[in-house]
Amino acid sequence: MVCGIMTDFCINATVEAGFEHGLHMIVPAYANSTQDNEYMTGEQSYHYYNEFLWPDRYADCVPMDKALELLKSEVFTMISEKSKIKFMWSRATSLSWTVTAS
């Protein structure tokens, strides 16, 4: 599950790298943001990544209530207990974590 700032840099890199390493990436709604750039506003960038680029490709973009459900679920708890949790810091100091098989 990935959240943080700079959707178009750190978060996108984390989502794509996790996917490329075989991880099931999950992005909760409104748990990432960015600033305007010369091509798009921050809001347009958010919608581009969360509604177009990541879904059905790199990540499941889910509503926040679904993300919380997943975190609380028995299946997620079982996975967490049998795996190690890996914290990854990006250059912009956004924190993301992934669950990887032990």
C-alpha positions as CSV (number, residue, x, y, z in Angstrom):
1,M,0.0,0.0,0.0
2,V,1.5,3.3,-1.1
3,C,0.7,6.8,0.1
4,G,2.7,10.1,0.1
5,I,3.5,13.2,-1.8
6,M,4.8,14.0,-5.3
7,T,2.4,11.6,-7.2
8,D,4.2,12.2,-10.4
9,F,7.7,11.4,-9.1
10,C,8.2,9.3,-5.9
11,I,4.8,7.7,-5.7
12,N,4.8,6.7,-9.4
13,A,8.3,5.3,-9.1
14,T,7.4,3.3,-6.1
15,V,4.2,1.9,-7.7
16,E,6.0,1.0,-10.9
17,A,9.0,-0.5,-9.1
18,G,6.8,-2.6,-6.8
19,F,4.8,-3.8,-9.7
20,E,8.0,-4.7,-11.6
21,H,9.2,-6.7,-8.6
22,G,5.9,-8.7,-8.6
23,L,4.2,-6.9,-5.7
24,H,0.5,-6.3,-5.6
25,M,0.4,-2.5,-5.3
26,I,-2.5,-0.7,-3.7
27,V,-3.0,3.1,-3.7
28,P,-5.7,4.4,-1.4
29,A,-7.8,7.3,-2.8
30,Y,-6.6,10.8,-1.9
31,A,-3.5,9.4,-0.1
32,N,-1.1,11.0,-2.6
33,S,-0.8,14.5,-4.0
34,T,1.5,16.7,-6.0
35,Q,2.0,20.3,-7.1
36,D,1.3,22.0,-10.4
37,N,3.9,21.6,-13.1
38,E,4.3,23.2,-16.5
39,Y,2.0,20.7,-18.2
40,M,-0.8,19.9,-15.6
41,T,-2.2,21.2,-12.3
42,G,-1.6,19.0,-9.3
43,E,-5.3,17.9,-9.4
44,Q,-4.9,16.9,-13.1
45,S,-1.8,14.9,-12.3
46,Y,-3.6,13.2,-9.4
47,H,-6.4,12.1,-11.6
48,Y,-4.1,11.1,-14.5
49,Y,-2.1,8.6,-12.3
50,N,-5.0,7.4,-10.0
51,E,-7.7,7.1,-12.6
52,F,-5.8,6.4,-15.9
53,L,-2.2,5.2,-15.5
54,W,-2.1,2.9,-12.5
55,P,-5.5,1.1,-12.5
56,D,-5.5,-2.1,-14.5
57,R,-1.8,-1.8,-15.1
58,Y,0.4,-1.2,-12.0
59,A,-1.9,-0.9,-9.0
60,D,-5.3,-1.2,-7.5
61,C,-6.5,2.3,-6.7
62,V,-9.2,1.8,-4.1
63,P,-11.4,4.1,-2.0
64,M,-10.0,4.9,1.5
65,D,-12.6,2.8,3.2
66,K,-11.6,-0.2,1.1
67,A,-7.9,0.4,2.0
68,L,-8.7,0.5,5.7
69,E,-10.8,-2.7,5.3
70,L,-7.7,-4.3,3.7
71,L,-5.4,-3.2,6.5
72,K,-7.8,-4.6,9.1
73,S,-8.6,-7.8,7.3
74,E,-7.6,-11.2,8.5
75,V,-6.0,-12.0,5.2
76,F,-3.8,-8.9,5.4
77,T,-2.9,-9.8,9.0
78,M,-1.9,-13.3,8.0
79,I,0.2,-12.0,5.1
80,S,1.9,-9.4,7.5
81,E,2.7,-12.1,10.1
82,K,4.3,-14.4,7.5
83,S,6.2,-11.6,5.7
84,K,8.6,-8.9,6.4
85,I,7.5,-5.3,6.1
86,K,9.9,-3.3,4.0
87,F,10.1,0.5,4.4
88,M,11.3,2.5,1.4
89,W,12.2,6.2,1.6
90,S,12.1,8.2,-1.6
91,R,14.2,11.2,-2.4
92,A,11.4,13.5,-1.5
93,T,11.1,11.8,1.9
94,S,7.8,10.3,1.3
95,L,7.4,7.0,3.1
96,S,5.9,3.9,1.5
97,W,5.9,0.3,2.6
98,T,5.4,-3.0,0.9
99,V,4.9,-6.5,2.1
100,T,7.3,-9.0,0.6
101,A,7.5,-12.7,1.1
102,S,10.1,-13.9,3.6
